[in-house]
Amino acid sequence: MSHSAPALLDVREPWEYELCHLPGSLLIPLDQLPARVAELPEERPLIVICHHGVRSLMAQQFLSRLGLVDVYNLTGGIAAWAHEIDPDMAVY
């Protein structure tokens, strides 16, 4: 694994991202991901985020099939992050 800071990829819809997101995360809705793969940062681990972890797991599996190796799913999604890490974050 690389030693650089991970990039954050949020695969939720724009309205969800507006409600709450992790600072510095790149928004590419899941249905747009195949057409926008070139926008992903290279040479950095990638953490994929969604609401509960289902869409991000799909995105992680898709990117792994394309040959990306340092791709990780944020288990439990932004909802778990808000519950366990940042209780001040807006939830929906």
KEKE-3310 file (N, C-alpha, C; in steps of 0.2 Angstrom, whole numbers, plus 5000, padded with zeros to 4 digits):
npx = (5004:5002:5010:5005:4992:4976:4964:4947:4932:4916:4902:4888:4872:4871:4862:4863:4876:4876:4870:4878:4895:4912:4926:4935:4932:4929:4915:4907:4894:4888:4882:4888:4901:4908:4910:4918:4930:4943:4945:4949:4961:4978:4990:4987:4980:4962:4947:4931:4915:4898:4881:4877:4886:4883:4882:4895:4903:4900:4905:4919:4921:4919:4930:4941:4940:4944:4957:4963:4971:4973:4960:4947:4932:4922:4916:4899:4897:4894:4884:4888:4900:4896:4890:4899:4912:4910:4899:4893:4890:4879:4865:4855)
npy = (4994:5011:5026:5038:5051:5045:5047:5053:5046:5050:5042:5045:5053:5070:5078:5071:5072:5086:5087:5081:5078:5071:5082:5087:5077:5069:5070:5059:5052:5035:5030:5038:5034:5024:5032:5042:5038:5042:5054:5051:5052:5047:5035:5036:5029:5024:5028:5023:5030:5030:5031:5020:5010:5001:5005:5010:4999:4992:5001:5000:4987:4987:4996:4989:4978:4985:4986:4994:4994:4999:5002:5005:5001:5011:5005:5003:5016:5034:5036:5028:5033:5046:5042:5035:5042:5056:5064:5076:5078:5080:5070:5058)
npz = (5000:4997:5004:5004:5008:5009:4995:4994:4988:4985:4981:4981:4978:4972:4980:4992:4995:4997:5009:5019:5020:5019:5021:5007:4999:4984:4973:4964:4957:4958:4946:4937:4937:4929:4917:4922:4927:4924:4931:4944:4957:4954:4960:4974:4988:4988:4996:4996:4997:5003:5008:5017:5014:5004:4990:4989:4990:4979:4970:4973:4970:4956:4952:4957:4948:4936:4938:4948:4963:4977:4983:4994:5003:5013:5026:5032:5028:5027:5036:5047:5050:5054:5066:5073:5073:5070:5078:5077:5064:5051:5048:5038)
capx = (5000:5005:5011:5002:4986:4971:4959:4940:4928:4909:4898:4881:4869:4873:4858:4865:4882:4875:4867:4884:4901:4919:4930:4940:4930:4927:4909:4906:4888:4889:4880:4893:4908:4911:4912:4922:4936:4949:4945:4951:4968:4982:4996:4985:4974:4956:4942:4925:4910:4891:4877:4877:4891:4882:4885:4903:4906:4899:4910:4925:4922:4920:4936:4946:4940:4948:4964:4965:4973:4972:4953:4944:4925:4921:4911:4894:4896:4894:4880:4892:4905:4893:4888:4905:4917:4909:4892:4891:4889:4872:4863:4848)
capy = (5000:5018:5029:5045:5051:5042:5051:5051:5046:5049:5040:5046:5058:5077:5080:5068:5076:5093:5086:5080:5074:5072:5087:5085:5071:5070:5068:5056:5048:5029:5029:5042:5032:5022:5037:5047:5035:5046:5059:5048:5053:5041:5035:5037:5024:5027:5026:5025:5032:5031:5032:5014:5006:4997:5008:5011:4992:4991:5005:4997:4981:4989:4999:4983:4974:4989:4985:4998:4990:5002:5004:5002:5003:5014:5000:5007:5023:5041:5035:5025:5038:5051:5039:5033:5047:5063:5065:5083:5078:5080:5063:5058)
capz = (5000:4996:5010:5004:5011:5004:4992:4996:4983:4987:4975:4982:4973:4974:4986:4998:4997:5000:5016:5023:5017:5022:5018:5002:4995:4977:4972:4957:4958:4956:4939:4932:4938:4923:4912:4925:4930:4923:4936:4950:4958:4953:4965:4981:4990:4987:5000:4993:5003:5001:5014:5021:5012:4998:4983:4989:4989:4972:4966:4975:4966:4949:4952:4957:4941:4932:4940:4954:4969:4983:4984:5000:5005:5020:5029:5035:5025:5030:5042:5052:5051:5058:5072:5077:5072:5070:5080:5075:5057:5049:5046:5035)
cpx = (5004:5005:5008:4995:4981:4966:4952:4936:4921:4905:4890:4879:4871:4868:4860:4872:4882:4873:4873:4889:4907:4923:4935:4938:4927:4920:4908:4900:4890:4887:4884:4900:4911:4914:4917:4929:4942:4950:4948:4959:4972:4987:4994:4980:4968:4951:4936:4919:4903:4887:4878:4882:4890:4884:4892:4906:4905:4904:4917:4927:4923:4927:4942:4946:4943:4955:4967:4966:4972:4966:4950:4937:4925:4915:4906:4893:4896:4890:4884:4898:4902:4892:4894:4911:4916:4901:4889:4889:4881:4870:4856:4846)
cpy = (5006:5021:5036:5045:5049:5048:5048:5051:5045:5047:5041:5051:5065:5079:5077:5071:5082:5092:5085:5076:5075:5077:5084:5079:5073:5067:5065:5051:5041:5028:5033:5039:5029:5027:5042:5044:5039:5052:5057:5050:5046:5041:5036:5031:5028:5024:5028:5025:5032:5032:5026:5009:5001:4999:5009:5004:4990:4995:5002:4991:4982:4992:4994:4979:4978:4988:4990:4994:4993:5006:5001:5005:5006:5010:5004:5014:5029:5040:5033:5030:5044:5048:5038:5038:5054:5064:5071:5083:5077:5072:5063:5050)
cpz = (5000:5003:5010:5007:5006:5001:4994:4990:4985:4981:4977:4977:4976:4980:4992:5000:5000:5007:5021:5019:5020:5018:5013:4998:4988:4975:4964:4959:4955:4949:4934:4933:4932:4918:4915:4928:4930:4928:4943:4951:4957:4959:4972:4982:4989:4992:4997:4998:4999:5008:5019:5019:5006:4991:4983:4988:4982:4968:4967:4971:4959:4948:4952:4951:4936:4933:4945:4960:4976:4984:4990:5001:5012:5023:5033:5033:5029:5036:5048:5054:5056:5065:5076:5078:5074:5072:5078:5068:5056:5047:5042:5034)
residu = (MET:SER:HIS:SER:ALA:PRO:ALA:LEU:LEU:ASP:VAL:ARG:GLU:PRO:TRP:GLU:TYR:GLU:LEU:CYS:HIS:LEU:PRO:GLY:SER:LEU:LEU:ILE:PRO:LEU:ASP:GLN:LEU:PRO:ALA:ARG:VAL:ALA:GLU:LEU:PRO:GLU:GLU:ARG:PRO:LEU:ILE:VAL:ILE:CYS:HIS:HIS:GLY:VAL:ARG:SER:LEU:MET:ALA:GLN:GLN:PHE:LEU:SER:ARG:LEU:GLY:LEU:VAL:ASP:VAL:TYR:ASN:LEU:THR:GLY:GLY:ILE:ALA:ALA:TRP:ALA:HIS:GLU:ILE:ASP:PRO:ASP:MET:ALA:VAL:TYR)
# end
